[in-house]
């Protein structure tokens, strides 16, 4: 039985393959040359050819700052493209899991900044074009395929860095080896999440969850400064990490100051506790080093 992965060559898609195989199913990772969300005919052809028992949509337009200048590109993929996939899946009674983001939240609440993890019941309020496009995608997927699952996640890093922009860990390792000091934002909190763990969680959710929205990240939370400092420490880099406010970091798209997601609903559905983010980071760096030493 096949599980089709749209966006199957990215960070998360690459880790979903082994997790699906471990569950006794056949992963079918497809890239844009095989399935293009903005072209419904490619979606229909892929579903009819491969006849999967499940579809997981990892495909997204995720250049957050660029989306502020080209919103039509973000909405074409993240909103209308997601709807195209949902319509095709619903017409064929194929369960769909759609991956979304913490950027659907603002990080603010009445009286100031948010300080407690968001649950699936909390009202979204995206700040950026990217966040708006992903939230619109959630609504369109749910309306077009009522039996779908929406999985919101956060701060992804995986052994296969995204082709367009890499990931935060790889950027910190590169800059940490080149510089004596780095300035990293200290007043934005989220949960860094290893895609290997996320993939295993998604497969568990497919096996035991019901339709609806789920939050799925590593456990715990950190500022980007704390995350960067931990990367340097574990990697043995001597680069100093200096905390700065987000106002000193030039970025076009506004980002939530707090976007930690509660995974209680996921754990209740699956019985699975997600690893703490520092443990996940140590495993990522150890496996990365092992891959380098083996030449893979």
N, C-alpha and C positions, 0 to 999 in steps of 0.2 A: 504494500500500500504506500502510495507516494504522498509526500507533503511538499507542496510547491512553495518556494521561498522567492518572493519578488524582492529584488535588491540583494540577491544571494551572494554577490561578490564583495559586499562591504564588510565592515567590522563585525556587526551583529550577524549578518547572514552567513559569514564564514564560520562562526562558532555554532550557529544553529544546526549546520549539517551534521557534525559529530554527535550533538545532543539528540537529534532525531534518530540517527542510526542506533545510538545506545538504547533507545526506546523500542527498537525492533521495527522501525519504519524506514522507508527509502527517501532520503532527502533529494529534492530536485531544485538546486539553486539556479535561478535564472537572472540574467542581467538585462540591460536595456536593449541589447540586440535581439533578445528573445521575447521580452514582454515590456512594452512601453505604455505606462499608465495613461498618457495623454492620447493614445490611439486605441480605442476600444476594440478594434478588430484584432489587434495583436493579443489582447487579453483573452478574447473569446477563442482564438485559434489555439493558444497555449492550454487553456482549460479543456478544450475538446480533444486536443491531441494527447495530453498526459493524464487526464481524468484523475486529478488528485483527490484524496480524501480530506485534505485540509489545505488552506492557503494562509501563509503568514506574510504580511506586507511590511517589509523593512525599507522599501524604496521611499525616498524623500528628497526634497530640495531643501538642504539644511545649511546654506550659506547665510547665516543669520544677519550679518551686517549688509551684505549685498542685497538681501531681500527688501531693505528699506528703499533702494533705488529701483528695483525691478520686481515690484509686488506681483505683477502678472505671471512671472515665472514660478514664484512660490505657490501661488494659488492654483496654477495650472496642474502642478504635480500633487501638492499636499492636500488640496481640497477636491478639485474636479477629477483629478486622476484617481484619487482614493475612492471617490464615488463610482467611477467607471468600473473599478475592480469589484466593489461591493455589489453593484447591480448584476454583474456577470456571475459572481459567486451565488447570489441569492437565486438567480434564475436556474441554477444547476444544483441547488440545495447543498452547496459546499460550505462548510464552516470557515469563517474568516477571522483571523487575528490581525488587528491593525495596530502598529506601533506608533505611539504618540510621545509627548514630551512634557516636562515640567514647565516649559515656557508658556503653557496655557494659563498659568497663574501669575499674579502681579507681585507677590511677596508682601503685600500691604493689607491691612485690615483697619477697621475703624479705630482711631486712636494712635496709629503709627505702624511700624513694621511688624510683620508676622513673626511669631516666635515659636509656634508649634506646628508639627508636620501636617501637611494637607491630607485630608481623606478624600475618598471618591465622592463624598456628599458635598464637599465645599464648592462654592460657585467659582468658576473660572473667571479670569479677567486679564487676558494677555496684554502686554505692553508693546510688543513688537509686531511688525508685519508677519514675521515667521510664526510667532505664537498665534496670531489671528488665523493664519492659513492652516495651521495644524488643528486648531479648535474647530474651524469650519469643516475640516476633514472628518473630525470625530462625529460631528452632527450629521454630516452627509452619509457617512458609513452606517451609522446607527439607523438613520431613516431608510436607507436603501437595502440594508441587510440586518433586520432586527435581531437575528441570532448571533451577531458578531460579538467578538471581544475587543475592547480597546485597552491596550497596555501602555500606560504612561511610565516613562523612565527618565533617567537623568545622568548627565556627566559621563557619557560612555567613553571607554577606552578599551581597545582590543589589540591582539597581536597583529592583525591585519589592519593597519591604519587606513582611514578613509583616504581615497585617492586624491580628493580635492584639497583637504586641509590637514591631514594627519590627525593626531589627537594631543590632548594636553600633556600627557605623560611624556610622549616622544619629544614634544617641543621643549619641555623643561629639561629633559636629559641632554638634548642638543645644546641649548643655551647654557645649561649648567657646566658643560664641558668647555664652553668657549669663554665664559665670563667669570669674573670674581664676585659679581653681585647682580641680583635680579630683583625687580620690583613687581610684586604680585598683589592683586586686590584682596583686601582682608574683610570687606563688609558685604560680601555676597556669599551666602551659605547654601549648599546643596549636598547631594550624596554622590560622590564619585562611584561609578559602577563598572566593574569588569564584565565585558560582554560574554565571557565564558560562563560566568555565574548567571547572568541574565538569560542566556539561551537555555540553560538547564531549568530555570524557573518557568520560562515560557512553555517548555515542553510539559512540565508538570501541570501547569495551568490548563493546557489543552486536554490533558488526561482527566482532570478532576474538577475543573471550574465550570461555572454556568455563564451564559452570555452576560455582558455588562462591562463596566469600566473597572480596571484594576491598576493599582500602583505597584511597581516592581523595580526596586533598586537594591543595592547593597544596604547593609545596616549601618546606622550611625549617620553623622553629618560632619561637614568640615567647610571652612572657607577655602577659597582658592589658594590663599597664602599658606594655610595649614597643610593643604594637600601638596603644594610645591615643596614645602619644608620637609615633609615626610619622604617625598621622592628623593630629594638630595641626600637625606640621612640614610635611607635604605641602599641607595646606589653608591654611597661612599664618595659623593662629590663634595668638594670644599666650598662651592659657591654659596655665598651668603644670600638669604632671601629676606627682602625688606618689605614690610607691609605698607600698602598705600590704599587710600580710599578709591572707590570706583570712579569718582569725579576726576581723578588724575590719570585715568586710563582711557585713552581715546578709542571709543567704539561708537559707531553710528547708531546701532540698535540698542534701545534700553533693555536692561535685563533685570529680572526680579532679584531683590536683595535677599530673599529667603524663598527657596523652592524645594525644601525637604518634603518628601512624600512618605506618608504612612503606609506600611506594607501589611498591616494587620488583616485586612480583608483577604489578601493573597495567602497569608499563612493559614487563616481559617479555612480557606478552600482547599489547600494542598497539604497542610501539615508541615510545610517546608519553611525553615528559618534561613534567611539569606545571610551569608557571611558578612562580618564586619569589614568596612572598607579598607582599613590598614592591612588586614590579613589578605584580602583580595589583591591589594597592590603588591605585597611581598611575593605572592604566587605569580603574578604577572611578570614582575621583574626577574624572578628566578627562571621562569620559562623562557623569557626573552633572552637571557644570558645563555641558557642551554641551547637555544636555537642558533645563536651566534657562534657558539663553540663548535656546534656540529655542522655549521655551514649551511643550514637550511633556511 
